[in-house]
Amino acid sequence: MELKAGKTDVARSLILRACDEVPKKMKSVALLDYSRMEEFCGRVKEARAVLRTAQKEAAHEWKVFLEGVLLEIRANNFRAALREVMVGLQSHAGTGRLWAVYLQLKQNEPENERIRIFKEAVREVPKSGEGTSTLTFP
């Protein structure tokens, strides 16, 4: 609300406070909001720095890696977006959204390369129902 009202400094101080006070489990969400705020304010370099922090502190969250890819796409930096998606896939190979954006970034590659990537994604991403227990009823 403060950002929309043009009070960037107040918004920044509030989000920084949230990043300090939020429970550890939710820190990645606060850092993603912080990064988006910086990007919205035209501070892409700072947004990237916040995402680096998020990727270190919340490496278990695939969303911090996806957001890094999307930030680079919005900045028209497709090489950096490819690097970001590769980093994300190293630790989150089972995440379909990372594979989907990787394929989108490879849209100008030869078809056989896109098919190879697609097949790799199919092998890595769990299908619906895999890894879940089945309930049986009497």
Buried (B, 14 or more C-beta within 10 A) or exposed (E): EBBEEEEBEEBBEBBEEBBEEBEEEEBBBBBBBBBBBBBEBEBBEBBBEBBBBBBEBBBEBBBBBBBBBBBBBEBEBEEBBBBBBBBBBEEBBBBBBBBBBBBEBBEEEEEEEBEEBBEBBEEBBEEEEEEEEEEEEE
